[in-house]
Amino acid sequence: QVQLVESGGGLVQAGNSLRLSCAASGFTFTEYAMGWFRQAPGKEREFVAAISWSGGSTSYVDSVKGRFAISRDNAKNAVYLQMNSLKPEDTAVYYCAADRYVGSWPSSRLLNNREYEYWGRGTQVTISS
């Protein structure tokens, strides 16, 4: 049974940091690129960051570049999102997702939530001003 379980969300003040974790099970983790998406109330789900199967390549949406960092630990079947200098506009439910993609990097495919095969249930991140 495939599972992606996010954790680490919460309520923090602007300027602070959070680290999200995603624990994966039930599939061959190293055959998948991993991504983080977010969805704010009344908005569409938005790509945040992705990391290649090896961890050697990453991609970010412009609004988080320099503030967020995605990483993975293939020995632990886990992916992380370190979020620094948080802003109120970062408030959203954050989702972890898996895409069976081992091709060249970067790829526009990774920005498309429809390409991702597996999804977690999300973790709420709320940033107060």
C-alpha positions in Angstrom: 0.0 0.0 0.0 1.5 3.3 -1.1 1.6 6.0 1.6 3.0 9.5 1.7 2.6 11.1 5.1 3.5 14.7 5.6 4.4 16.3 9.0 5.9 19.4 10.4 3.3 22.0 9.6 2.0 24.5 12.1 1.4 28.2 12.9 4.4 30.5 13.0 5.1 34.2 12.7 6.4 35.8 9.6 10.2 35.5 9.3 10.4 32.2 11.1 11.2 28.8 9.7 9.5 25.4 9.4 10.7 22.1 8.2 8.2 19.7 6.5 8.9 16.0 6.2 7.3 13.4 4.0 7.6 9.7 4.8 7.1 7.4 1.8 6.3 3.7 1.7 4.9 1.1 -0.6 6.8 1.9 -3.7 10.4 2.0 -4.9 11.4 5.5 -3.7 14.5 5.8 -5.8 12.5 5.4 -9.0 10.6 8.6 -8.3 11.2 12.3 -8.4 9.5 14.0 -5.4 7.7 17.3 -5.3 6.0 19.6 -2.9 2.9 21.5 -3.9 0.7 23.9 -1.9 -2.9 25.0 -2.0 -4.3 28.1 -0.4 -8.0 28.6 0.2 -9.8 29.5 -3.0 -6.7 28.9 -5.1 -5.4 26.2 -7.4 -2.8 23.8 -6.2 0.6 25.3 -6.9 4.0 23.7 -7.6 6.6 24.6 -4.9 9.7 22.5 -5.4 10.9 19.2 -6.8 13.9 17.0 -6.4 15.3 14.3 -8.7 15.4 10.6 -7.8 19.1 10.9 -6.8 18.7 14.2 -5.0 21.2 15.8 -7.3 18.8 18.2 -9.1 16.2 20.5 -7.7 13.6 23.0 -9.0 11.7 25.8 -7.3 8.9 28.2 -8.1 10.3 31.7 -8.3 8.4 32.9 -5.2 10.3 30.5 -2.9 13.8 30.6 -4.4 16.4 31.5 -1.9 14.0 30.8 1.0 13.0 27.1 0.6 15.2 24.1 0.2 14.0 20.6 -0.8 16.1 17.5 0.1 15.7 13.8 0.3 17.2 10.9 2.2 16.8 7.7 0.0 18.0 5.5 2.9 15.0 6.7 4.9 12.5 7.0 2.1 11.9 10.6 3.1 11.8 14.0 1.5 12.0 17.4 3.3 11.2 21.0 2.7 13.1 23.5 4.7 11.2 26.8 4.7 12.9 29.9 5.9 11.9 33.6 6.0 8.3 32.6 5.9 5.7 35.1 4.7 1.9 35.3 5.2 1.5 34.4 1.5 3.1 31.0 2.2 0.0 30.0 4.1 -1.4 26.9 2.5 -1.8 23.2 2.8 1.4 21.6 1.7 1.4 18.3 -0.2 4.1 15.8 -0.9 3.9 14.0 -4.2 5.8 11.3 -6.2 6.3 11.3 -10.0 7.9 8.3 -11.7 10.4 10.4 -13.6 14.1 9.8 -14.0 14.7 11.8 -17.1 16.6 15.0 -17.8 16.4 18.0 -15.5 14.8 20.4 -15.4 11.6 19.3 -16.9 8.3 21.2 -17.3 6.6 17.9 -16.5 7.5 18.3 -12.8 5.5 21.5 -12.6 2.3 19.7 -13.5 0.5 18.2 -10.6 -1.3 15.8 -13.0 2.0 14.0 -13.7 2.4 13.0 -10.1 1.2 9.5 -9.3 1.0 9.5 -5.6 0.0 12.2 -3.1 -0.1 12.7 0.6 -3.0 14.2 2.5 -1.2 17.4 3.3 -0.1 19.4 6.3 -1.3 22.9 7.1 1.2 25.8 7.2 -0.1 29.1 8.6 2.1 32.2 8.7 0.9 35.1 10.8 1.9 38.7 10.1 
